[in-house]
Amino acid sequence: MSQISRKPELLDLLALNIGHACEAARAVSGADGCRLRLGEALDWMRPRLAGAGVVLCTEKHIPEDAGASRETPIHNLPMPPGSPTDLVCMGIDLRDSTGNSIGLLALRGVPAAWATRDRIKALESLASLLANDIGALIGGPSLLAEPVLRLVTMIRDLDDHAVSHALGGLLRVLAGKQPSKVEAMAMRICGLAGSTHAYLENREIVLSPAAEELLDRAGMGRTSEGLVFTPVAANDAVECSLPVPHALEAFARVRILNKDFDVAEAETSGQYWYRETEAEQTAWAPLANGASDGWTAIAAEILTESRDVAAEYAKMNIIRRRDLPTDEVAEAYELNGIVWWMRQSETTVEARLASGEWQSCGEVNDGTVKACALSALLKIAPRTLEDQTDQVRDWVRRMAHSVQVLPYMAVAAE
């Protein structure tokens, strides 16, 4: 019996459908009871399924080759010792469209003479329905995000300022799509995503713990694993980019950390765009911040988009620990409590953490000593800069307070 008493959400309705399909399979086969076995990817849905009356197996492992060679998803399972000889235990494999196992429905106490043609056909149809619903649950946030993203896109066509870029980016990530540069920046500014930097091989956009907590509270979360989005190829992301308005003209020049940028405003939407002053041939890039956010926020966004701020922050804050014991050829460094040692030979660089062994980092030719030390650290602890997201964000804001803004008329007069 279902225990869902509040107004059901979409995921609740899927859970109810699964519960009804399980009960229908039990009734068709004449079984005494049925249990559903699911993989760990659906741990986050177990409370909803239990609330819909689904009896779940405690075992989570589903053999990858279970039923792979069978023509029908229905097969016999071992009966417990001492069971009546006129009853059998039956399993129904549940597979996705690619043939991967996503679940198993176990029917216990089935009469041995159950297998008529009509019953087999009915159970195969129920297995297909169950597999479709479970596959939809595995899609989870994507299932909910897709239609909302379409609605947001249509609303944006009517009024570009009606929907926040952070919300649009979050929906796009959940739907497995590439967020635009503006959306990704807006997500990082409000703390929904971690910063990216050049040392990540695929330049991932990783949802922050705050974003995952919000998704959990909204009933869209996956508590068993974080959500990571890896950008698709550029030619697959055309639909997500913003068209550059025609005839953009700079109205201000912004100087941040000794580098100048031109800022323009689109006539129709009022959105701000920027480009590096010394590279006038480069394309204008959109900004998530505008006049109402202030020049400090605009400068922080430009700084984040135009530089590898995580690496720059790290190199500025690395200190050499001359007080720590070391051998005669090694040097100790620290970054916000992370201590590591580095030593160089004629052909390679080695590094180790405080409690680790020496590891080869290959050739590191990054110019300054601090840049070399940072490269070595990232070879032995690749996620270091991701752990510094909050500190990097604060550093960017502090640097942005030094912004200098000149009207473009004053610039032209220089």
URHUGI-V183177 format. One record per backbone hydrogen bond with DSSP energy under -1.0 kcal/mol. NH is the residue of the N-H (numbers start at 0). CO is the residue of the C=O. If there is no record, write none. Layout:
# URHUGI-V183177
NH/CO
NH/CO
This chain:
# URHUGI-V183177
2/50
12/8
13/9
14/10
15/11
16/12
17/13
18/14
19/15
20/16
21/17
22/18
23/19
24/20
25/21
26/22
27/23
28/24
29/25
30/25
31/107
32/107
34/105
35/54
36/103
41/38
42/39
44/41
45/42
48/44
49/45
50/46
51/47
52/49
53/48
56/35
65/62
67/64
69/66
74/90
76/88
82/79
86/83
87/109
89/106
90/74
91/104
92/72
93/102
95/99
98/95
101/93
102/93
103/36
104/91
105/34
106/89
107/32
109/87
111/85
113/110
115/113
119/115
120/116
121/117
122/118
123/119
124/120
125/121
126/122
127/123
128/124
129/125
130/126
131/127
132/128
133/129
134/130
135/131
136/132
137/133
138/134
139/135
141/138
143/139
144/140
145/141
147/143
148/144
149/145
150/146
151/147
152/148
153/149
154/150
155/151
156/152
158/154
161/158
167/163
168/164
169/165
170/166
171/167
172/168
173/169
174/170
175/172
176/171
183/179
184/180
185/181
186/182
187/183
188/184
189/185
191/186
192/186
193/205
199/196
204/228
206/226
207/191
211/207
212/208
213/209
214/210
215/211
216/212
217/213
218/215
219/214
228/204
235/232
236/233
239/236
240/237
250/262
251/262
252/405
253/260
254/403
255/258
258/255
260/253
261/274
262/251
263/272
265/270
269/265
272/263
273/284
274/261
276/259
278/275
281/278
284/273
286/271
292/289
297/293
298/294
299/295
300/296
301/297
302/298
303/299
304/300
305/301
306/302
308/306
311/307
312/308
313/309
314/310
315/311
316/312
317/313
318/333
320/331
321/319
329/326
330/341
332/339
333/318
334/337
337/334
339/332
340/351
341/330
342/349
344/347
348/361
349/342
350/358
351/340
353/338
355/352
358/350
360/348
367/365
371/367
372/368
373/369
374/370
375/371
376/372
377/373
378/374
379/375
380/376
383/380
386/382
387/384
388/385
391/387
392/388
393/389
394/390
395/391
396/392
397/393
398/394
399/395
401/398
402/399
403/254
405/252
407/250
410/406
411/407
412/408
413/410
